[in-house]
């Protein structure tokens, strides 16, 4: 029942990671979740009066079984950090998501070898050529390709994995009722049917800019390593790379012309210790 209670709590409190963490530290199995008063939420878990009252009302007015029923109707599976199927590498990071919402083939989570491939939303013409070259070799080694389904390099990585008969996971920054960006509707449908889409957010959450940096830590945490195709020095790609470094993952970067903005992030990563790669073997020899 702790899993059910955690899903219920997360459905309403997903934006307040620290509050969920405090509640779980205080009550690991959430045995008393429905006994807490608004004042308990406020004083014990340092929530504002408004947030505490709202959470109390939500927990007591919306049935968890209605939430589970709606998820089932939408073909959304829900796993929690309590579950054995929860990804092992993701569980090990300092801030693992407490709940994951899945659409597609859940068995992909059992795969042992995953690598994330990310890059610019407006890549150069070289990105697809480089990505295809790297992914073809990785798929031969049964590597699952993880990315964020954003425009540009992320979409290139997913499409390349699918084209070469590989397996891919898309980690999205909104609820699974929504497809973002809209241009990736066909890609989302393909991945959710034959591969796997993952979100930390309940199905009803619309895409908003503030959700994507948190999504990036999951992309980094799921995989044994992170490959950067192209990145400007200040970009979402670099945020994800920094998560990978923080989580002690292998970081790989494709080199490019030193005068191009699209590769300045790559070169910074290489200067800071990321491995410069020119072929798939440069990646595989690290595992």
GUKEVEX-161942 format. One record per residue: residue in three letters; x, z, y of N, C-alpha, C, CB in turn. Coordinates in steps of 0.1 Angstrom, whole numbers, padded with zeros to 4 digits, always signed. Glycine has a CB too. Example, Ala and Ser with C-alpha at 12.3 -4.5 7.8 and 13.67 -1.06 7.14 Angstrom:
# GUKEVEX-161942
ALA+0132+0078-0057+0123+0078-0045+0132+0078-0033+0113+0090-0045/SER+0128+0071-0022+0137+0071-0011+0129+0079+0000+0141+0057-0006/
This chain:
# GUKEVEX-161942
UNK+0008+0000-0012+0000+0000+0000+0008+0000+0013-0009+0012+0000/UNK+0021+0004+0012+0030+0005+0024+0031-0009+0029+0043+0011+0020/UNK+0032-0020+0020+0033-0033+0025+0021-0037+0033+0034-0043+0013/UNK+0009-0034+0028-0004-0037+0035-0004-0030+0049-0016-0033+0027/UNK+0000-0018+0049+0000-0010+0062+0010-0016+0072+0003+0005+0059/UNK+0021-0020+0067+0031-0026+0076+0026-0039+0082+0045-0028+0068/UNK+0020-0048+0073+0014-0060+0078+0004-0057+0089+0008-0068+0067/UNK-0004-0047+0087-0015-0043+0097-0008-0039+0110-0023-0032+0091/UNK+0002-0030+0109+0009-0026+0121+0016-0037+0128+0019-0015+0117/UNK+0023-0045+0121+0030-0056+0127+0021-0067+0134+0039-0063+0116/UNK+0009-0069+0128+0000-0078+0133-0003-0076+0148-0013-0078+0125/UNK-0003-0063+0152-0006-0059+0166+0006-0056+0174-0016-0048+0166/UNK+0017-0051+0167+0028-0045+0174+0041-0054+0173+0031-0031+0169/UNK+0039-0066+0169+0051-0075+0166+0061-0076+0178+0046-0088+0162/UNK+0056-0075+0190+0065-0077+0201+0073-0064+0204+0057-0080+0214/UNK+0070-0053+0198+0077-0041+0201+0085-0037+0188+0067-0029+0205/UNK+0096-0043+0186+0104-0041+0174+0109-0026+0173+0117-0050+0174/UNK+0113-0021+0185+0118-0007+0185+0107+0003+0181+0124-0004+0198/UNK+0095+0001+0186+0084+0010+0182+0081+0010+0167+0071+0006+0190/UNK+0081-0002+0161+0079-0003+0147+0090+0004+0139+0078-0018+0142/UNK+0103+0002+0144+0114+0008+0138+0113+0023+0139+0127+0004+0145/UNK+0109+0029+0150+0107+0043+0151+0097+0049+0142+0104+0047+0166/UNK+0086+0041+0141+0075+0046+0132+0079+0046+0118+0063+0036+0134/UNK+0087+0036+0114+0092+0035+0100+0102+0046+0097+0098+0021+0097/UNK+0110+0049+0107+0120+0060+0105+0113+0073+0103+0130+0060+0117/UNK+0103+0075+0110+0095+0087+0110+0086+0088+0098+0087+0089+0123/UNK+0081+0077+0094+0071+0076+0083+0074+0064+0075+0056+0077+0088/UNK+0084+0064+0066+0089+0052+0059+0079+0044+0051+0100+0056+0050/UNK+0069+0051+0046+0058+0045+0038+0045+0043+0045+0056+0052+0025/UNK+0046+0047+0058+0034+0046+0067+0022+0053+0061+0031+0031+0070/UNK+0024+0064+0054+0013+0071+0048+0003+0077+0058+0019+0082+0039/UNK+0008+0080+0070+0000+0086+0080-0004+0077+0091+0007+0098+0086/UNK-0002+0064+0089-0005+0054+0100-0018+0056+0107-0003+0040+0095/UNK-0029+0057+0098-0042+0057+0104-0047+0071+0108-0052+0052+0093/UNK-0038+0081+0107-0041+0095+0111-0035+0097+0125-0035+0105+0102/UNK-0026+0088+0130-0019+0091+0143-0030+0088+0154-0008+0081+0145/UNK-0029+0098+0163-0038+0096+0175-0031+0088+0186-0042+0110+0181/UNK-0038+0084+0196-0031+0077+0207-0019+0086+0213-0040+0073+0218/UNK-0022+0099+0214-0011+0107+0220+0001+0108+0211-0017+0122+0222/UNK-0001+0107+0198+0010+0107+0188+0018+0094+0190+0006+0108+0174/UNK+0012+0083+0191+0019+0071+0194+0027+0071+0207+0009+0059+0194/UNK+0021+0078+0216+0027+0079+0230+0039+0088+0229+0017+0084+0240/UNK+0038+0100+0224+0048+0111+0225+0059+0109+0214+0042+0124+0225/UNK+0054+0107+0202+0064+0106+0191+0072+0093+0191+0057+0108+0178/UNK+0065+0082+0195+0071+0069+0193+0074+0062+0207+0063+0060+0185/UNK+0073+0070+0218+0077+0066+0231+0069+0053+0235+0091+0064+0232/UNK+0057+0052+0233+0049+0041+0237+0041+0045+0250+0038+0037+0227/UNK+0038+0035+0259+0030+0038+0271+0016+0042+0267+0030+0026+0280/UNK+0009+0049+0276-0004+0054+0273-0013+0042+0270-0010+0061+0285/UNK-0012+0031+0277-0020+0019+0275-0017+0013+0262-0017+0009+0286/UNK-0004+0011+0258+0000+0005+0246-0005+0014+0234+0015+0003+0245/UNK-0003+0027+0235-0007+0036+0224-0022+0035+0222-0003+0050+0228/UNK-0030+0035+0233-0045+0035+0231-0049+0021+0225-0051+0037+0244/UNK-0043+0011+0230-0046-0003+0225-0043-0004+0210-0039-0013+0232/UNK-0031+0001+0205-0027+0000+0191-0037+0008+0183-0013+0005+0189/UNK-0040+0020+0187-0050+0029+0180-0063+0021+0178-0052+0042+0187/UNK-0068+0016+0189-0081+0009+0188-0080-0003+0179-0085+0004+0202/UNK-0069-0011+0179-0068-0023+0171-0067-0019+0156-0055-0030+0175/UNK-0059-0009+0153-0058-0004+0139-0071+0000+0133-0048+0007+0138/UNK-0080+0006+0141-0092+0011+0136-0104+0002+0138-0095+0024+0143/UNK-0102-0009+0145-0114-0018+0147-0112-0032+0139-0115-0021+0161/UNK-0100-0035+0135-0097-0047+0128-0092-0044+0114-0087-0056+0136/UNK-0100-0048+0104-0096-0045+0090-0084-0054+0086-0108-0048+0081/UNK-0074-0047+0079-0063-0054+0074-0068-0065+0064-0053-0045+0067/UNK-0079-0062+0057-0083-0072+0047-0089-0085+0053-0094-0065+0038/UNK-0094-0083+0066-0098-0095+0073-0086-0104+0077-0106-0091+0086/UNK-0075-0097+0080-0063-0104+0084-0057-0111+0072-0052-0094+0090/UNK-0057-0104+0060-0052-0110+0048-0061-0122+0043-0051-0100+0037/UNK-0074-0120+0045-0083-0131+0041-0081-0143+0049-0097-0126+0042/UNK-0079-0141+0062-0077-0152+0072-0064-0159+0069-0077-0148+0086/UNK-0054-0152+0066-0041-0157+0062-0042-0166+0049-0030-0146+0060/UNK-0049-0161+0040-0051-0168+0027-0058-0181+0029-0059-0159+0017/UNK-0068-0181+0038-0075-0193+0041-0066-0204+0047-0087-0190+0050/UNK-0056-0199+0055-0047-0208+0062-0035-0212+0053-0043-0202+0075/UNK-0035-0207+0041-0024-0210+0031-0011-0203+0037-0022-0225+0029/UNK-0012-0192+0043+0000-0185+0048+0002-0173+0039-0003-0180+0063/UNK+0014-0172+0034+0018-0161+0026+0026-0151+0035+0028-0165+0014/UNK+0024-0138+0032+0031-0128+0040+0040-0119+0031+0020-0119+0048/UNK+0052-0118+0035+0061-0109+0028+0067-0099+0038+0073-0116+0021/UNK+0071-0087+0033+0076-0077+0042+0090-0072+0037+0067-0064+0042/UNK+0096-0064+0045+0110-0060+0041+0109-0050+0029+0116-0052+0053/UNK+0097-0046+0025+0096-0038+0013+0096-0047+0000+0082-0031+0013/UNK+0094-0060+0001+0093-0069-0010+0106-0073-0016+0085-0081-0006/UNK+0107-0074-0029+0119-0079-0036+0122-0093-0033+0117-0078-0051/UNK+0112-0101-0029+0114-0115-0026+0120-0117-0012+0102-0123-0028/UNK+0120-0106-0004+0126-0107+0010+0140-0112+0009+0125-0094+0017/UNK+0144-0122+0017+0158-0127+0016+0169-0117+0018+0160-0138+0027/UNK+0178-0117+0008+0188-0106+0007+0197-0106+0019+0196-0108-0005/UNK+0202-0118+0023+0211-0119+0035+0204-0114+0048+0217-0133+0036/UNK+0192-0118+0049+0184-0114+0061+0182-0099+0062+0171-0122+0062/UNK+0180-0093+0050+0178-0079+0050+0190-0071+0055+0174-0074+0035/UNK+0202-0077+0053+0214-0070+0057+0218-0070+0071+0226-0077+0049/UNK+0211-0078+0080+0214-0079+0094+0209-0066+0101+0208-0091+0101/UNK+0215-0063+0113+0212-0051+0119+0197-0050+0124+0221-0049+0131/UNK+0191-0061+0126+0177-0061+0131+0168-0071+0124+0177-0065+0146/UNK+0166-0069+0110+0159-0078+0102+0144-0078+0106+0160-0075+0087/UNK+0137-0089+0106+0123-0089+0108+0116-0081+0097+0117-0103+0108/UNK+0106-0073+0102+0099-0064+0092+0089-0072+0084+0092-0053+0100/UNK+0084-0083+0090+0074-0091+0083+0077-0106+0085+0059-0088+0088/UNK+0075-0114+0074+0077-0128+0075+0064-0135+0071+0089-0133+0067/UNK+0061-0145+0078+0049-0154+0075+0054-0167+0070+0039-0155+0087/UNK+0049-0171+0058+0055-0183+0052+0044-0193+0049+0061-0179+0038/UNK+0048-0206+0050+0039-0217+0047+0048-0227+0039+0033-0224+0059/UNK+0044-0229+0026+0052-0238+0018+0056-0232+0005+0064-0244+0026/UNK+0067-0236+0000+0073-0232-0013+0081-0219-0011+0081-0243-0019/UNK+0075-0208-0014+0082-0195-0013+0094-0194-0022+0072-0184-0016/UNK+0094-0201-0033+0105-0200-0042+0118-0205-0036+0102-0208-0055/UNK+0118-0212-0025+0130-0216-0019+0138-0204-0014+0127-0225-0007/UNK+0132-0193-0011+0139-0181-0007+0148-0176-0018+0129-0170-0003/UNK+0146-0180-0031+0154-0175-0042+0167-0183-0042+0147-0176-0055/UNK+0168-0194-0035+0181-0202-0035+0192-0194-0030+0179-0215-0027/UNK+0204-0195-0036+0215-0187-0033+0224-0193-0022+0224-0186-0045/UNK+0223-0206-0019+0232-0212-0010+0224-0218+0002+0241-0223-0017/UNK+0224-0212+0013+0218-0217+0025+0228-0218+0037+0206-0209+0029/UNK+0227-0229+0044+0235-0231+0056+0226-0235+0067+0246-0241+0054/UNK+0228-0230+0079+0220-0234+0091+0227-0245+0099+0217-0222+0100/UNK+0220-0255+0103+0225-0265+0111+0217-0266+0124+0225-0279+0104/UNK+0224-0265+0135+0217-0265+0148+0225-0273+0159+0215-0250+0153/UNK+0218-0275+0170+0225-0282+0181+0216-0285+0193+0231-0295+0176/UNK+0220-0294+0201+0214-0296+0214+0200-0303+0212+0222-0306+0222/UNK+0191-0300+0221+0178-0306+0221+0178-0321+0225+0168-0298+0230/UNK+0189-0324+0233+0191-0338+0237+0204-0342+0232+0189-0340+0253/UNK+0206-0345+0220+0219-0348+0214+0224-0362+0217+0218-0347+0199/UNK+0236-0365+0215+0242-0378+0217+0239-0386+0205+0257-0377+0220/UNK+0242-0399+0205+0240-0408+0194+0249-0404+0182+0243-0422+0198/UNK+0259-0396+0184+0268-0393+0173+0262-0382+0164+0281-0387+0179/UNK+0253-0374+0170+0247-0363+0162+0241-0366+0149+0237-0355+0171/UNK+0233-0377+0149+0226-0381+0136+0236-0386+0126+0215-0391+0139/UNK+0246-0393+0131+0256-0399+0121+0264-0387+0115+0266-0408+0129/UNK+0268-0378+0124+0276-0366+0119+0267-0358+0109+0281-0358+0131/UNK+0255-0355+0114+0246-0347+0106+0243-0353+0092+0233-0344+0113/UNK+0240-0365+0091+0238-0372+0079+0250-0371+0070+0234-0387+0081/UNK+0261-0373+0075+0274-0373+0067+0276-0359+0061+0286-0376+0076/UNK+0274-0348+0069+0276-0335+0064+0265-0331+0054+0276-0325+0076/UNK+0253-0334+0057+0242-0329+0049+0242-0336+0035+0228-0332+0055/UNK+0246-0348+0034+0246-0355+0021+0255-0348+0012+0251-0370+0023/UNK+0267-0344+0016+0276-0336+0008+0271-0322+0005+0290-0335+0015/UNK+0264-0316+0014+0259-0302+0012+0248-0302+0002+0254-0296+0025/UNK+0239-0312+0002+0228-0313-0007+0233-0315-0021+0219-0324-0003/UNK+0244-0322-0023+0250-0324-0036+0254-0311-0042+0262-0334-0036/UNK+0256-0301-0034+0260-0287-0038+0248-0278-0038+0271-0282-0030/UNK+0236-0284-0038+0223-0276-0038+0222-0266-0027+0223-0268-0051/UNK+0227-0271-0015+0226-0262-0003+0212-0265+0003+0237-0266+0007/UNK+0205-0254+0007+0193-0254+0015+0197-0255+0030+0184-0242+0012/UNK+0191-0265+0037+0194-0267+0051+0184-0259+0059+0194-0282+0055/UNK+0188-0250+0067+0180-0242+0076+0182-0246+0090+0183-0226+0075/UNK+0170-0247+0098+0171-0250+0112+0158-0245+0119+0174-0265+0114/UNK+0157-0248+0132+0146-0243+0139+0135-0252+0144+0152-0237+0151/UNK+0135-0264+0138+0125-0274+0141+0123-0277+0156+0112-0270+0135/UNK+0133-0275+0164+0132-0279+0178+0135-0294+0179+0143-0271+0186/UNK+0133-0299+0191+0136-0313+0193+0151-0315+0192+0131-0318+0207/UNK+0156-0327+0189+0170-0330+0188+0177-0327+0175+0177-0322+0199/UNK+0188-0319+0176+0196-0317+0164+0188-0310+0153+0208-0309+0168/UNK+0180-0300+0156+0172-0293+0146+0164-0303+0138+0163-0282+0152/UNK+0156-0311+0145+0148-0321+0138+0156-0331+0130+0139-0329+0148/UNK+0168-0335+0135+0177-0344+0128+0181-0338+0115+0189-0347+0137/UNK+0184-0325+0115+0189-0318+0103+0178-0317+0093+0193-0303+0107/UNK+0166-0313+0097+0154-0313+0087+0152-0327+0081+0142-0307+0094/UNK+0151-0337+0090+0148-0350+0085+0158-0356+0076+0146-0359+0097/UNK+0171-0353+0079+0182-0357+0071+0181-0351+0057+0195-0354+0077/UNK+0178-0338+0057+0177-0331+0044+0166-0337+0035+0175-0316+0046/UNK+0154-0340+0042+0143-0345+0035+0146-0359+0030+0131-0346+0044/UNK+0153-0367+0038+0156-0381+0035+0165-0382+0023+0163-0388+0047/UNK+0175-0372+0022+0184-0372+0011+0180-0364-0001+0198-0367+0016/UNK+0166-0361-0001+0160-0354-0013+0165-0340-0014+0162-0362-0025/UNK+0169-0334-0003+0173-0320-0003+0161-0311-0001+0184-0318+0007/UNK+0165-0298+0003+0155-0288+0006+0158-0282+0019+0155-0277-0005/UNK+0147-0279+0027+0150-0274+0041+0140-0263+0044+0148-0285+0051/UNK+0144-0254+0053+0136-0243+0058+0136-0244+0073+0142-0229+0054/UNK+0124-0244+0079+0122-0244+0093+0118-0230+0098+0112-0255+0098/UNK+0126-0224+0107+0122-0211+0113+0117-0214+0127+0135-0202+0113/UNK+0104-0210+0129+0097-0214+0141+0095-0202+0150+0084-0221+0138/UNK+0093-0204+0163+0092-0194+0173+0078-0191+0177+0100-0197+0184/UNK+0068-0194+0168+0054-0191+0172+0047-0189+0159+0048-0203+0180/UNK+0034-0186+0160+0026-0184+0148+0023-0197+0141+0012-0178+0151/UNK+0020-0196+0128+0019-0208+0120+0006-0216+0122+0020-0205+0105/UNK-0002-0211+0131-0014-0219+0135-0010-0230+0145-0024-0210+0142/UNK+0002-0229+0150+0007-0238+0161+0019-0246+0157+0010-0230+0174/UNK+0020-0258+0162+0032-0267+0159+0039-0269+0172+0028-0280+0153/UNK+0052-0265+0173+0059-0267+0185+0073-0272+0182+0060-0254+0193/UNK+0078-0283+0188+0070-0292+0198+0060-0300+0190+0080-0300+0206/UNK+0050-0305+0198+0039-0313+0192+0044-0325+0185+0028-0316+0202/UNK+0055-0331+0190+0060-0343+0185+0065-0341+0170+0072-0348+0193/UNK+0066-0329+0166+0071-0326+0153+0059-0323+0143+0080-0315+0153/UNK+0047-0328+0146+0036-0325+0138+0038-0330+0123+0023-0331+0143/UNK+0043-0343+0122+0045-0348+0109+0056-0341+0101+0048-0363+0110/UNK+0066-0337+0109+0077-0330+0102+0072-0316+0098+0089-0328+0112/UNK+0065-0309+0106+0059-0296+0102+0051-0297+0090+0051-0290+0114/UNK+0042-0308+0089+0033-0309+0078+0041-0312+0065+0023-0321+0080/UNK+0052-0320+0066+0060-0323+0054+0067-0310+0050+0070-0334+0058/UNK+0073-0303+0059+0080-0291+0055+0071-0280+0049+0088-0285+0067/UNK+0059-0278+0055+0050-0268+0051+0044-0272+0037+0039-0266+0061/UNK+0044-0285+0034+0038-0289+0021+0048-0289+0010+0033-0303+0023/UNK+0061-0293+0013+0070-0295+0002+0083-0287+0003+0074-0310+0001/UNK+0084-0280+0015+0096-0272+0017+0091-0258+0022+0106-0278+0028/UNK+0096-0253+0033+0092-0239+0037+0093-0238+0052+0100-0228+0030/UNK+0082-0233+0058+0083-0229+0072+0081-0214+0073+0071-0236+0080/UNK+0090-0207+0081+0090-0193+0083+0088-0189+0097+0103-0187+0078/UNK+0080-0179+0099+0078-0173+0113+0078-0158+0112+0065-0178+0119/UNK+0083-0151+0122+0082-0137+0124+0069-0133+0130+0094-0131+0131/UNK+0062-0143+0135+0050-0140+0144+0037-0143+0137+0051-0149+0156/UNK+0027-0134+0139+0014-0136+0133+0008-0150+0136+0004-0125+0137/UNK+0000-0155+0128-0005-0169+0129-0011-0172+0142-0015-0172+0118/UNK-0016-0162+0149-0024-0165+0162-0015-0166+0174-0034-0154+0164/UNK-0002-0164+0173+0007-0164+0184+0011-0178+0189+0019-0155+0181/UNK+0008-0181+0202+0011-0193+0207+0026-0194+0210+0003-0196+0220/UNK+0032-0206+0211+0046-0207+0214+0049-0203+0229+0051-0222+0212/UNK+0058-0194+0231+0062-0190+0244+0077-0189+0245+0056-0177+0249/UNK+0083-0192+0256+0098-0193+0257+0105-0180+0253+0102-0196+0271/UNK+0098-0169+0255+0104-0156+0253+0106-0153+0238+0097-0145+0259/UNK+0098-0160+0229+0099-0158+0215+0111-0164+0208+0086-0162+0208/UNK+0116-0175+0214+0126-0183+0207+0140-0176+0205+0128-0196+0214/UNK+0145-0168+0215+0158-0162+0212+0157-0152+0200+0162-0154+0224/UNK+0146-0145+0198+0144-0137+0186+0144-0145+0173+0132-0128+0187/UNK+0137-0156+0174+0137-0166+0163+0151-0170+0158+0129-0178+0166/UNK+0160-0171+0168+0174-0176+0165+0181-0167+0156+0181-0178+0178/UNK+0179-0154+0157+0186-0144+0148+0182-0146+0134+0183-0130+0153/UNK+0170-0151+0131+0166-0153+0117+0173-0166+0112+0151-0155+0116/UNK+0174-0176+0120+0182-0188+0116+0196-0184+0112+0182-0198+0127/UNK+0202-0175+0120+0216-0171+0117+0216-0162+0105+0222-0164+0129/UNK+0206-0153+0104+0207-0143+0093+0203-0148+0079+0197-0132+0097/UNK+0196-0158+0078+0192-0163+0065+0203-0169+0057+0181-0174+0067/UNK+0213-0175+0065+0223-0183+0059+0237-0177+0057+0224-0196+0067/UNK+0245-0183+0048+0258-0179+0047+0267-0183+0058+0264-0183+0033/UNK+0263-0194+0064+0271-0200+0075+0263-0208+0085+0282-0208+0070/UNK+0268-0210+0096+0261-0218+0107+0270-0230+0111+0258-0209+0119/UNK+0264-0241+0112+0271-0254+0116+0265-0258+0130+0269-0265+0106/UNK+0274-0259+0140+0270-0264+0153+0274-0278+0154+0276-0255+0164/UNK+0264-0287+0156+0266-0301+0158+0271-0304+0172+0254-0309+0154/UNK+0263-0300+0182+0266-0302+0196+0260-0291+0204+0260-0316+0201/UNK+0267-0285+0214+0262-0274+0222+0268-0274+0235+0263-0261+0214/UNK+0260-0273+0245+0265-0270+0259+0270-0255+0259+0255-0273+0270/UNK+0278-0252+0269+0284-0238+0268+0273-0227+0270+0294-0237+0279/UNK+0263-0230+0278+0252-0221+0280+0239-0227+0274+0250-0217+0295/UNK+0235-0223+0262+0224-0229+0255+0219-0220+0244+0228-0243+0249/UNK+0207-0224+0239+0201-0216+0228+0209-0217+0216+0187-0221+0225/UNK+0216-0228+0214+0225-0230+0203+0236-0219+0203+0231-0244+0202/UNK+0241-0216+0215+0252-0206+0216+0247-0192+0213+0258-0207+0230/UNK+0234-0190+0217+0228-0177+0214+0227-0175+0199+0213-0176+0220/UNK+0223-0186+0191+0223-0185+0177+0236-0183+0171+0216-0197+0171/UNK+0246-0190+0176+0260-0189+0171+0265-0175+0174+0269-0199+0179/UNK+0262-0169+0185+0266-0155+0187+0259-0145+0177+0263-0151+0202/UNK+0247-0148+0174+0241-0140+0163+0248-0141+0150+0226-0144+0161/UNK+0252-0153+0147+0260-0156+0134+0273-0148+0134+0262-0171+0132/UNK+0280-0148+0146+0292-0141+0147+0290-0126+0145+0299-0144+0161/UNK+0279-0121+0152+0276-0107+0151+0273-0103+0137+0263-0104+0160/UNK+0266-0112+0129+0263-0109+0115+0274-0112+0105+0250-0116+0111/UNK+0285-0115+0110+0297-0118+0102+0295-0130+0093+0301-0106+0093/UNK+0288-0140+0098+0286-0153+0091+0298-0162+0094+0273-0159+0094/UNK+0300-0172+0085+0310-0183+0088+0303-0192+0099+0313-0191+0075/UNK+0311-0195+0109+0306-0204+0119+0315-0217+0119+0307-0197+0133/UNK+0309-0228+0119+0316-0241+0119+0312-0249+0131+0313-0249+0106/UNK+0321-0256+0137+0318-0264+0149+0324-0278+0148+0323-0257+0162/UNK+0316-0288+0151+0321-0302+0151+0328-0304+0165+0309-0312+0150/UNK+0340-0309+0165+0348-0312+0177+0343-0325+0184+0363-0313+0175/UNK+0345-0326+0196+0341-0338+0203+0350-0341+0215+0326-0337+0208/UNK+0347-0351+0223+0355-0354+0235+0355-0342+0245+0350-0367+0242/UNK+0367-0339+0250+0368-0327+0258+0361-0328+0271+0382-0324+0260/UNK+0358-0340+0275+0351-0342+0289+0336-0342+0288+0356-0355+0295/UNK+0331-0341+0276+0316-0342+0274+0310-0328+0274+0312-0349+0261/UNK+0300-0326+0282+0293-0313+0283+0287-0309+0270+0282-0313+0294/UNK+0282-0319+0262+0275-0316+0250+0284-0310+0239+0270-0329+0244/UNK+0297-0310+0241+0306-0304+0232+0314-0291+0237+0316-0314+0227/UNK+0311-0287+0249+0318-0276+0255+0315-0263+0248+0315-0275+0270/UNK+0303-0262+0243+0300-0250+0235+0308-0250+0222+0285-0249+0232/UNK+0308-0262+0215+0316-0263+0203+0330-0259+0205+0315-0277+0198/UNK+0336-0264+0216+0350-0261+0218+0353-0246+0221+0356-0270+0229/UNK+0343-0240+0228+0344-0226+0231+0344-0218+0218+0333-0221+0240/UNK+0335-0222+0209+0334-0215+0196+0347-0217+0188+0322-0221+0188/UNK+0353-0229+0188+0365-0231+0181+0376-0223+0187+0369-0246+0181/UNK+0377-0222+0200+0387-0213+0206+0385-0199+0202+0386-0215+0222/UNK+0373-0195+0200+0370-0181+0197+0370-0178+0182+0356-0177+0202/UNK+0374-0188+0174+0376-0185+0159+0367-0193+0150+0374-0171+0157/UNK+0358-0201+0155+0349-0209+0146+0358-0219+0139+0338-0216+0153/UNK+0355-0224+0127+0363-0234+0120+0359-0248+0125+0361-0232+0105/UNK+0369-0255+0129+0367-0269+0133+0365-0277+0120+0380-0275+0141/UNK+0355-0285+0120+0352-0293+0108+0351-0308+0111+0338-0288+0101/UNK+0356-0316+0101+0356-0330+0102+0349-0337+0090+0370-0336+0103/UNK+0346-0328+0080+0339-0334+0068+0332-0322+0060+0349-0341+0059/UNK+0324-0325+0050+0317-0315+0043+0327-0306+0036+0308-0321+0033/UNK+0338-0311+0030+0347-0302+0023+0353-0291+0032+0358-0311+0018/UNK+0354-0294+0045+0359-0283+0054+0349-0271+0053+0360-0288+0068/UNK+0337-0274+0051+0326-0263+0050+0327-0257+0036+0312-0268+0053/UNK+0326-0265+0026+0325-0260+0012+0336-0251+0007+0323-0272+0003/UNK+0348-0254+0013+0360-0247+0008+0359-0232+0013+0372-0253+0013/UNK+0350-0228+0021+0349-0215+0026+0339-0206+0017+0344-0214+0040/UNK+0333-0213+0007+0323-0206-0002+0327-0207-0016+0309-0212+0001/
